[in-house]
Amino acid sequence: MSYTVGQVSGFAGITVRTLHHYDRSGLLVPSERSPGGYRLYGEADLARLQQILFYRELGFALEEIAEILADPQADVLDQLRARHKALVEQIGKLGRLVEVAERAMEVQQTGVRLSPQERFEVFGEITFDLSYATEAGLKWENSAGHREAMSRAAAHSKEDWARLMGEAANWRAELIKAFDEGEPAEGKRAMALAEEHRQHITRWFTPCTPAMHLRIADDFAEDPRAFALVVPPSEQRPGLAAFLYAAVRANAEEGRSEVESR
């Protein structure tokens, strides 16, 4: 059975122009012609095209493919090994480029303008998940508080971040201790820790009302990526995020009650 250039182009997923180029270069010359002189591809031609496309997918140049197909004795395995090595090296290079791009994105999305070494020194296990940073940016894009928080974060020096993270580490240790000792989330100790966290946000990023704090804590309870910003995975316990949310909620409700009673 024979196929026209248009038919082969359609089911091979390549353009007619590409097939014409293969024909002119001698890489794939149709073995048949129609009575009207049009190119027709037979089964052997299609098998050769499949080989060409396979090698093209691996990144071989057309000249290299022609040499492979022209020499039945060619050591294809050696050429494939060489291509595999080149692809692995390319993947490594692309991986490094991805890391550079991610660091640049992180600076823009989180406002933390520190070198990778400084980030490690300051943040340790606390890491920013770019997917969460992007979603949070979209979620809070119309919030003046979010814009202020990003602006202030960008202005923090390495020393500022060191003090900020030191405060956060001390608070985290007290939170975990209260949780491990079975303190009730609605108790005075847990609520005091919730209030301390709210004040921490106000001090370092943006004025944080109890209502805003509750929305932030809701993310902690619902999204592990958000909770990892305050408690790294190695220090987390089952139920700790829910405990913090409940403490924040109780603290917010108490603050609202105090306001209403005035």
Order of alpha helices (4+ residues) and beta strands (2+ residues): beta-alpha-alpha-beta-beta-alpha-alpha-alpha-alpha-alpha-alpha-alpha-alpha-alpha-alpha-alpha
